[in-house]
């Protein structure tokens, strides 16, 4: 990760861009810039509100005394990024979208703290569940329930050709992580992730391919290629394979990641609804399930070795 002087204009923006990059578990302003460019290629207003949500969470974290290092790494930003995009989806005007992005960005700081406190309880602390995008999911679900959904942008793209369609499904899997769409958006996001962390990009590609293939079977070919069934698999594979791996060897990490992706596809299919998007709930649940299973396995191995 390259360092920027916080006293320069570019340095002041860097934490916000790192907040964007942290959606993909990376602290690199260059990744955030390419992800933002990808969203802007889909819709410039969505990109603007995305950055505004990140900035609002950053300011809220500063006001609540969060340490500077955490804020500099973008940890206080990625949930606000996603809430900002949701603001664009539901708000009837740009002005109301700005207000919603700012308020939602501030709210993510409070919700993050509450979830973090819940996960620090003795029963859950031993599992080590990450808070991740839980604040975004909770707030976005509430926003969609309280505000009538607006029609923002074109619907998800698909393709009738087998080769082209599958490739589009893989790229859309990256784009839909930030509620965007299209091959250009997906390609820019993938390029940004690869620039910041090649291993994370590799596991993300693995997740996109497995999830797209599995979704082909579950919901049919063309619906799978929209990316709406596969984006949780991208995040799940990244998390389990490269970020919070439950095993040390590459072979085991690939296995755990693949299992998590399949669980995420099943959960996405189960949670699909015409009235409420799934957001990143399938990613969260599948990651938590796999981490909990790994924790149970570790406890049994310790108990077994102790009995001998």
N, C-alpha and C positions, 0 to 999 in steps of 0.2 A: 504494500500500500504506500502510495506517495504521500508525503506530508506537505501541508500548505500552512503558511503563516496565518493564524487566526485573525491578525490585525488587518489583513488585506481583504478586499471585497470577495475575491475568489475563496480565500480561507474561511470567511464567514459563511459562505454558501456550502462549503464542503461537508459539514455535519448533516445538512439537509439532504444532500446527494447520497451521503453514506446511509442515511435513513432509508432512502429508496433502495439502495443496494442490499440492505439488511433483510429485505423481503426474501432474498435468495441466500441469506446467511453469510454475506460478504460485507466487509467494511472497506469499501473502496469507492471514492467519489467518481472515478472513471466509469465503474460499473453503473453507478446511479445515473450518470449522465447519459449513457447509452440506453438504459431502461427508460429514462424520461423521454429520450428521442423516439424510442419505439412507441410509447404511449402518445406522444405528440403526432406521430405519423398516423395514428388511428383517429385521434381527436385532440386538437390543441387545448381546448378548454378543460378536458379531462386531465391533461398533463399539468395545467396551471393549478387546478384544485388539488391535485395530488401533491404538488410541492407545497401548497398552502397548508394542507393538513399536516404534512411533515414538520413544517416550520412552527405551526401552532403547538404540536406536541413537544417540540424542542423547547419552546418558550415556557410551556407549562411545566416541563421537567426542571428547567432552570429555576422557575418560581417556587417549586416545591423542594428545592435543595438537592436535586439529584447531582451526583458527583460529575465533574467536568469530563473525566475520561470516558465514562459511560455515554455521555451526550456526544462527545467528539466521535465516538465509534459508530454513532447512528442508532444505538439501541433505543434511544428516545425519539423515534421517528417513524419506524416502519409500519406500526399500526395506524398512525395518523395518515400515512401515505394512502393506505387502502381505504380508510374512511373518507379521504378526500375524493377518491374515484367514485365511491358510492354516492357522495354528495352530488357529483355530476350526473349520476344515473337517475336520482330521484327528484332533484330540485327543479321546480318549474322555470326558474330564471337564473341567470348567472349570479345576480346579487344574492338570491336566497341560497345558491350553491356555495358562495363564498362564506356566508354566515354559518351554514351547516358544517362546512369543512373546518372552519376555525373552532366552533364550539365542539365538534366531534374530536378534533385534534387534542384540545384541552382535556376532554373527557377520557380519552384513552390513557392519560397519565394516572388518573384515579382508578380506573378499572384495572390497569396493569398491576398497581399496588395491591388491590384487593385479591386478584387471582394469585399473585405471588405469595401473599400471606396465606391463602388457603392451601397452596401447594407446599408450604413450609410446615404444615401440621405433621405430627409424628407419623401418622398412618401413610401419608403420601410422600414425605421427605425421603424415605428410603428408596423410593422408585426413581426420584429425580425427574419428575415431569417438567418439561419446559413450558413457560407461559406462552411463548411464541405468538401466534396471531389470535389467541383467545379474546383479548380485548376488542379487536376489530370485529370478530364474529359476533360477539355479544351486542356490540353497539350497532353494527350493520343490520342484524336481525331486528333489533328494536326499531331502527329507522324505517325499515321496510314495512314493519307492522303498523307504524304510526303515521307514515306519510304515504299518500296514494302514489303508486309508481308511475313515473313519467316514461315516455318512450324516447330514450336517448340513443341516437346513432342507429346504424343498420344492424340487423340481426347477425348472428354468427355465420361465418362463411363455411362452405363445404365444397366438395368436388366429386364429380362422378367417376373420374379416372382412378383406377386402382393405385398405381404408383404415385401419381400426383396427389391423390386424396390422402393416402397414408402419410406422405411427407407433410402435407398441409395440416393433418391432424397432430403430428409431432410438434410443428411450429406453433400451432394454435394452443397446444398444451402449455407452452411458455407464455404466450400472450394472455391467456385467460387467467393466469395467476394474478395479474393486475387488472382483471375485468376488461381487458381489451381484446382485439381480434385481428387476424390477418397475418399473412406470411411475412410481410416486411416487419411488422411489429415483433413477431416471434423471433425472426432472424436477428434483429437488433438486440433484443433481450438476451438471446443465447450468446451472441458475440460479447455482450457486456459481462455476462457470467463467466464465460471462458477467459476473458481478459483478467478478471479479478481472481478467479480460482478455477483452474482447469479441472481439478478433481471433482469439484461441485458440479461443473458443467457436464462432465462425463456421466456422473450418476444421474443428473437431471435428464440427459438424453436417454439413458437406460430406462428411467422411469417413464418417460414419454412414449418410448417404443412399446414397452410392456403394457402400459395402460391403454394405448391406442389399440393394440392387438386384442386385449381383453375386452375393451368396450365394443369392438367390432362384433364380438360374440354375444355380448349382453344386450346391446341396444340396436345393433345393425351398423352397417358400414358408414353410410353418410352421416347419421347423427354422431357417430364416434369421431368423425373428422372435424367437427366444430371445435373440439378441445374442451367442451363443457364437461365431459366425463373423465378427462385425462389430466387436467391441471393439478388436482390433488396428488396424483401419482408422481408428478414432477417434483413437488416439494417433499413428498414422503421419501422418495429415493435419495434426494439430496441430504435430508436430515439423517436418515438411518445409515446411509453409506459413507458420508463425508463429514458430517457435523457432530452428531451425537452417536457415533457408531456403537453398536451393542457387542461387537466382536473386533478382534485385532487384525485377523488375516483378511486379505482382500476377498478371498473366496467366501468366507463367512459373511462379510459385509454385503457382498452382492446378493447372497442368499436372503439375508434379513431384509435388505432393501426391496428385493423382488416380492417377498412375502407381504411387506407393508404396502406395496403398490397394488397388489391384488386385493388386499383388504380395503384399500381406499376406493377402488373401482366398485366393489360390492356396496360399500357405504354410500358412495355417490348415487348409485342406482336406487338404493333404498330411501335416500333422503330427497330424491328429485321431487320438485313440487312446482306447480304452475304459478303459485302465489308468492313463494319465498325462495330466493336463490340459496344454494348450498354454501356459498362463500368458500371458506377453507375449513369448514367443519370436518369433512371427510379426512383431510390431511391431519388435522389435530387428533381426531379419534383413532385413526389407524396408527399414528406415531405413538400415542399414549398406550394403545393396546399392545403394540410390539415391545415397547419399553417395559411395560408392566410384566409381560410374559418373560422377558429376559431377566427381570429382577427376581421373579419367582424361581426361574431356573438357577440363578446364582445362589439363592437361599437354600434350595434343595441340595445343590452340590456342596455347600458349606456344611449343611446338616449331615450329609452322607459322609463327608470326610471326617467330621467330628465324631460320628458314631464309631468309625473304625479306630 
